[in-house]
Amino acid sequence: MNGPIAQTTEEVTLLVGYARKSNGGGAIKISINKQAFEDCETYTTSDGQTYIPLVIGLSALRRVIDGERAVTTVSQLKTQ
């Protein structure tokens, strides 16, 4: 029996930068690579504003906050 072919989408992660705790420990510093940022996909809201969606893994960020890790990644998830 022939039916529709299931299409799969593959999620690709684009490394955009890093997040780390500030030297004073009171903030999270985000460093973004300019070229990677320019390669990111964007979306536009109904009011015409354009955004770049980025993600930071919550458990990895918690380890940075708790001092268990020095840095974690800032990425964009792309669907191909």
JOSULQUI-V368846 format. One record per backbone hydrogen bond with DSSP energy under -1.0 kcal/mol. CO is the residue of the C=O (numbers start at 1). NH is the residue of the N-H. Records with the same first field share a line. If there is no record, write none. Layout:
# JOSULQUI-V368846
CO = NH + NH
This chain:
# JOSULQUI-V368846
10 = 80
12 = 78
14 = 76
16 = 33
17 = 74
18 = 31
19 = 72
20 = 29
27 = 22
29 = 20
31 = 18
33 = 37
34 = 38
35 = 39
37 = 40
43 = 51
45 = 48
49 = 45
51 = 43
55 = 75
57 = 61
58 = 62
59 = 63
60 = 64
61 = 65
62 = 66
63 = 68 + 69
64 = 67
72 = 19
74 = 16 + 17
75 = 55
76 = 14
78 = 12
